[in-house]
Amino acid sequence: MTVEIGLGLQSDKPAGAYARLARAAEAHGFDVLTVFGDLMYQPPIFPLLEMAQATERVRLGAACLNPYSMAPYEIAGQLAALDLASHGRAYLGLARGTWLGSVGLPQPRPLTTIEEAVQVVYRLLRGDRSGFTGKVFSLEAGTALRYDVQRPDPPLLLGAWGPQGAALAGRIADEIKVGGSANPDMVPVIRERLRTGAEKAGRDVADVGIVLGAVTVVDTDGAAARAKARTEVAMYLAVVAELDPTVVLPDDLVKRVGDLVDAGEDEAAGRLIPDDVLDRFAFSGTPEQVAAQAQALIDAGVRRVEFGTPHGLTDERGVDLLGSAVLPLLRR
């Protein structure tokens, strides 16, 4: 199976920018365009629908929506809309979500909540009127969507790092995304965590694609690219660094970086991040450096590499360099 290469976009741009980036990405040969579902950014459906109208081939999806801030019937509706607009190129990305406490949303029973949300979404898309009674969500018998859908079963991606989330993906998902990681050592870890759930469901673990994606900054000025990547990674380090069991961090690094980020000093926080740590949590540097990082993931067995925002010193230049100077170097 050919490895896919995708772009992950933050939903912080004006109307029209997404279409331009999407057309450029498709022309360069990218396979998947993802929009993040981060708190307080634009809802992903807006950029995704714009990109659907501007493209013909790439797969499209949010990574990820969460069932705490959006009810499953609404998730089903947004997925159905994107699949219609893209003529069957949508995928569904679901995760428990991050930072929701800041808007007063607790996240109890995340595994049950995600699994039941999946049940509701796909029952609605399939026209299953038999009803569903779960511990978190339910559908009364006879409840159905009042519009036609493009497909009853768009692919499902779950966002997860931990053993239980990965096991759930192994049971029910087509893909698992490990967001915020460029670390090839995580690939065998995730595969074994997937295996637990896959075997329980009678599935082959190889049927679940592993996706790794992270902050990406590429430029012919490699030093400038890595400096920008450090600043970008600083705000995420506290969220993801302690989830990676293969990385040994310097004492108090996460706290020191977090304290500076909380004080609004992201650049100073980024300067604390050593080169080897940066390379575990971001793609950065010259096209040759970024290609080498991506190739290490491909060689480790990922199904998709996702180059995340901001892509370069500017979005447009980053996408152009990734397409023209990084993609040709990859052996897939």
C-alpha positions as CSV (number, residue, x, y, z in Angstrom):
1,M,0.0,0.0,0.0
2,T,1.3,3.4,-1.0
3,V,1.9,5.7,2.0
4,E,-0.2,8.9,1.9
5,I,1.2,12.3,2.5
6,G,-1.2,15.0,3.9
7,L,-1.3,18.5,5.1
8,G,-2.9,19.6,8.4
9,L,-4.3,23.2,8.4
10,Q,-5.3,25.4,11.3
11,S,-8.6,27.1,10.8
12,D,-7.5,30.6,11.3
13,K,-7.5,32.0,7.7
14,P,-9.9,34.3,5.8
15,A,-12.3,33.0,3.2
16,G,-10.5,32.1,-0.1
17,A,-7.2,31.2,1.5
18,Y,-8.2,27.6,2.0
19,A,-9.2,27.1,-1.6
20,R,-5.9,28.5,-2.8
21,L,-3.9,26.3,-0.5
22,A,-6.0,23.3,-1.3
23,R,-5.6,23.8,-5.1
24,A,-1.8,24.1,-4.7
25,A,-1.6,21.0,-2.4
26,E,-3.6,18.9,-4.9
27,A,-1.5,20.1,-7.8
28,H,1.7,19.1,-5.9
29,G,0.3,15.6,-5.3
30,F,-0.7,15.6,-1.7
31,D,-3.3,12.9,-0.8
32,V,-5.2,14.2,2.2
33,L,-6.1,17.6,3.6
34,T,-7.0,17.8,7.3
35,V,-8.4,20.8,9.3
36,F,-7.7,20.8,13.0
37,G,-10.6,21.1,15.4
38,D,-8.7,23.2,18.0
39,L,-10.7,25.2,20.6
40,M,-11.7,28.8,19.7
41,Y,-10.6,28.5,16.0
42,Q,-13.1,28.5,13.2
43,P,-15.2,25.3,13.0
44,P,-13.5,22.9,10.6
45,I,-16.5,22.5,8.4
46,F,-16.1,26.0,6.9
47,P,-12.6,25.5,5.5
48,L,-13.3,21.9,4.6
49,L,-16.3,22.8,2.4
50,E,-14.3,25.6,0.7
51,M,-11.5,23.1,0.0
52,A,-14.0,20.5,-1.3
53,Q,-15.2,22.9,-3.9
54,A,-11.6,23.7,-5.0
55,T,-10.4,20.1,-5.4
56,E,-11.2,16.9,-7.2
57,R,-9.0,14.1,-5.7
58,V,-7.7,14.7,-2.2
59,R,-9.4,13.2,0.9
60,L,-10.8,15.7,3.4
61,G,-11.6,15.6,7.1
62,A,-11.4,17.2,10.5
63,A,-8.9,15.9,13.0
64,C,-10.6,16.0,15.2
65,L,-14.2,16.7,16.2
66,N,-15.2,15.8,19.7
67,P,-18.5,14.5,21.1
68,Y,-18.5,16.9,24.1
69,S,-18.8,20.2,22.2
70,M,-20.9,18.7,19.3
71,A,-23.7,16.2,19.5
72,P,-23.4,13.0,17.4
73,Y,-26.3,13.9,15.2
74,E,-24.6,17.2,14.4
75,I,-21.3,15.4,13.7
76,A,-23.2,13.0,11.4
77,G,-24.7,16.0,9.6
78,Q,-21.4,17.8,9.1
79,L,-19.8,14.6,7.8
80,A,-22.6,14.0,5.4
81,A,-22.4,17.6,4.2
82,L,-18.7,17.3,3.5
83,D,-19.1,13.9,1.8
84,L,-21.8,15.4,-0.5
85,A,-19.7,18.5,-1.3
86,S,-16.6,16.4,-2.0
87,H,-18.5,13.6,-3.9
88,G,-17.4,10.9,-1.5
89,R,-13.9,12.1,-0.3
90,A,-14.7,12.8,3.4
91,Y,-13.4,11.0,6.5
92,L,-14.6,11.4,10.1
93,G,-12.0,12.3,12.7
94,L,-13.0,12.0,16.4
95,A,-11.1,12.5,19.7
96,R,-11.9,13.4,23.2
97,G,-10.7,17.0,22.7
98,T,-8.2,19.3,24.5
99,W,-8.5,22.4,26.6
100,L,-12.4,22.1,26.9
101,G,-12.2,22.9,30.5
102,S,-11.6,26.5,29.6
103,V,-15.2,26.7,28.2
104,G,-16.7,24.7,31.1
105,L,-17.0,21.3,29.4
106,P,-16.1,18.3,31.5
107,Q,-15.0,15.2,29.6
108,P,-16.2,12.2,31.6
109,R,-16.0,8.6,30.3
110,P,-14.1,9.5,27.2
111,L,-13.8,6.0,25.7
112,T,-17.5,5.2,26.2
113,T,-18.5,8.7,24.9
114,I,-16.4,8.3,21.7
115,E,-17.5,4.7,21.0
116,E,-21.2,5.6,21.5
117,A,-20.8,8.7,19.4
118,V,-19.5,6.5,16.6
119,Q,-22.4,4.2,16.9
120,V,-24.9,7.1,16.6
121,V,-23.2,8.7,13.7
122,Y,-23.0,5.6,11.6
123,R,-26.5,4.4,12.5
124,L,-27.8,7.7,11.2
125,L,-25.7,7.6,8.0
126,R,-26.8,4.1,7.3
127,G,-30.4,4.8,7.8
128,D,-30.7,2.4,10.7
129,R,-34.0,3.2,12.4
130,S,-33.8,0.5,15.1
131,G,-32.8,2.9,17.8
132,F,-29.8,2.8,20.2
133,T,-29.6,3.0,24.0
134,G,-26.1,3.7,25.4
135,K,-24.7,4.9,28.7
136,V,-24.1,8.4,27.2
137,F,-26.0,8.8,23.9
138,S,-29.2,7.3,22.6
139,L,-31.5,7.3,19.6
140,E,-35.2,6.6,19.8
141,A,-36.4,4.0,17.4
142,G,-37.5,5.5,14.1
143,T,-35.1,8.5,14.4
144,A,-33.5,9.1,11.0
145,L,-31.8,11.8,8.9
146,R,-34.2,13.7,6.7
147,Y,-31.8,14.0,3.8
148,D,-29.9,11.8,1.4
149,V,-26.3,11.0,2.2
150,Q,-23.4,10.3,-0.3
151,R,-22.1,7.2,1.6
152,P,-23.2,5.3,4.6
153,D,-19.7,4.6,5.9
154,P,-17.0,7.2,5.4
155,P,-13.7,6.2,6.9
156,L,-13.3,6.7,10.7
157,L,-10.1,8.1,12.2
158,L,-9.6,8.3,16.0
159,G,-7.1,10.6,17.6
160,A,-5.3,8.9,20.5
161,W,-2.0,8.4,22.1
162,G,-2.7,6.1,25.1
163,P,-3.2,2.4,25.3
164,Q,-7.0,2.5,25.9
165,G,-7.7,4.9,23.1
166,A,-5.4,3.0,20.7
167,A,-7.1,-0.3,21.6
168,L,-10.5,1.3,20.8
169,A,-9.1,2.4,17.5
170,G,-7.9,-1.1,16.9
171,R,-11.5,-2.4,17.4
172,I,-13.5,0.2,15.4
173,A,-11.4,2.7,13.4
174,D,-9.8,2.7,9.9
175,E,-7.0,5.0,11.1
176,I,-5.4,6.3,14.3
177,K,-3.8,9.7,14.4
178,V,-1.0,10.5,16.9
179,G,-1.1,14.2,16.8
180,G,1.9,16.3,17.7
181,S,4.4,13.6,17.0
182,A,7.2,13.2,14.4
183,N,8.8,10.4,16.3
184,P,9.3,7.1,14.5
185,D,9.9,5.3,17.8
186,M,6.2,5.8,18.5
187,V,5.1,3.8,15.5
188,P,5.8,0.3,17.0
189,V,4.4,1.4,20.4
190,I,1.1,2.5,18.7
191,R,0.9,-0.7,16.7
192,E,1.1,-2.9,19.8
193,R,-1.5,-0.7,21.5
194,L,-3.8,-1.1,18.4
195,R,-3.2,-4.9,18.4
196,T,-4.9,-5.3,21.7
197,G,-8.2,-4.0,20.4
198,A,-7.8,-5.4,16.9
199,E,-7.4,-8.9,18.0
200,K,-10.3,-8.6,20.4
201,A,-12.5,-7.6,17.4
202,G,-11.0,-10.3,15.1
203,R,-9.3,-7.7,13.0
204,D,-5.8,-7.7,11.5
205,V,-3.9,-4.8,13.1
206,A,-2.4,-4.0,9.7
207,D,-5.9,-2.9,8.6
208,V,-5.7,0.1,10.9
209,G,-3.5,2.8,9.4
210,I,-1.2,4.8,11.7
211,V,-1.0,8.5,11.0
212,L,1.6,10.8,12.6
213,G,1.4,14.5,12.2
214,A,3.1,17.5,13.8
215,V,4.0,21.1,13.5
216,T,6.0,21.6,10.3
217,V,8.2,24.5,9.2
218,V,10.3,24.1,6.1
219,D,12.4,26.7,4.4
220,T,15.7,26.9,2.5
221,D,16.9,28.8,5.5
222,G,16.9,25.8,7.8
223,A,17.9,27.8,10.9
224,A,15.0,30.2,10.6
225,A,12.6,27.3,10.0
226,R,13.8,25.5,13.1
227,A,13.6,28.6,15.2
228,K,10.0,29.2,14.1
229,A,9.2,25.5,14.8
230,R,10.5,25.8,18.3
231,T,8.1,28.7,19.0
232,E,5.2,26.8,17.5
233,V,5.9,23.6,19.4
234,A,6.3,25.3,22.8
235,M,2.5,25.6,23.4
236,Y,1.9,21.9,22.6
237,L,4.9,20.4,24.5
238,A,3.1,20.2,27.8
239,V,0.2,18.4,26.2
240,V,2.1,15.8,24.2
241,A,5.6,15.3,25.6
242,E,4.5,13.3,28.6
243,L,2.4,11.0,26.4
244,D,5.5,9.7,24.6
245,P,7.0,6.8,26.6
246,T,10.1,6.7,24.2
247,V,11.3,10.2,25.0
248,V,13.4,11.1,28.0
249,L,13.2,14.9,28.6
250,P,15.6,17.1,30.5
251,D,14.5,17.7,34.1
252,D,11.8,20.3,34.5
253,L,11.8,21.1,30.8
254,V,8.1,20.8,30.4
255,K,7.5,23.0,33.4
256,R,9.9,25.7,32.4
257,V,8.5,25.8,28.8
258,G,5.0,25.8,30.2
259,D,5.7,28.7,32.6
260,L,7.1,30.8,29.8
261,V,4.1,30.0,27.5
262,D,1.7,30.9,30.2
263,A,3.6,34.2,30.5
264,G,3.2,34.9,26.8
265,E,6.9,34.3,26.0
266,D,6.6,31.6,23.4
267,E,9.9,32.4,21.6
268,A,11.8,32.2,24.9
269,A,10.0,29.0,25.7
270,G,10.9,27.6,22.3
271,R,14.6,28.4,22.8
272,L,14.7,26.0,25.7
273,I,13.8,23.0,23.5
274,P,16.8,20.9,22.5
275,D,17.4,19.8,18.9
276,D,16.7,16.1,19.6
277,V,13.4,17.0,21.5
278,L,12.3,19.3,18.7
279,D,12.8,16.5,16.1
280,R,10.5,14.2,18.1
281,F,7.6,16.7,18.1
282,A,8.0,18.7,14.8
283,F,9.2,18.5,11.3
284,S,11.6,21.4,10.7
285,G,14.5,22.7,8.7
286,T,15.5,22.5,5.1
287,P,13.5,20.4,2.6
288,E,16.2,17.7,2.9
289,Q,15.9,17.7,6.7
290,V,12.1,17.5,6.7
291,A,12.1,14.8,4.0
292,A,14.6,12.7,6.1
293,Q,12.2,13.0,9.1
294,A,9.2,12.0,7.1
295,Q,11.1,9.1,5.5
296,A,12.0,7.8,8.9
297,L,8.2,7.6,9.7
298,I,7.5,5.9,6.4
299,D,10.3,3.3,7.1
300,A,8.8,2.7,10.5
301,G,5.5,1.7,8.9
302,V,3.1,4.7,9.0
303,R,0.2,4.8,6.5
304,R,0.2,8.6,6.5
305,V,2.5,11.4,7.3
306,E,0.8,14.7,8.0
307,F,2.7,18.0,7.8
308,G,0.9,20.4,10.1
309,T,0.6,24.2,10.4
310,P,2.3,26.5,9.8
311,H,4.2,24.6,7.0
312,G,6.8,27.3,6.4
313,L,7.7,30.8,7.3
314,T,4.5,31.6,5.4
315,D,1.7,29.0,4.6
316,E,2.0,29.5,0.8
317,R,5.8,29.1,0.7
318,G,5.6,26.2,3.1
319,V,3.1,24.3,1.0
320,D,5.0,25.1,-2.1
321,L,8.3,23.8,-0.7
322,L,6.7,20.7,0.8
323,G,5.2,19.9,-2.6
324,S,8.1,20.8,-4.8
325,A,11.1,20.0,-2.7
326,V,10.0,17.5,0.0
327,L,7.5,15.2,-1.8
328,P,10.0,14.3,-4.6
329,L,12.5,13.1,-2.0
330,L,10.2,10.6,-0.4
331,R,10.2,6.8,-1.1
332,R,6.7,5.6,-0.6
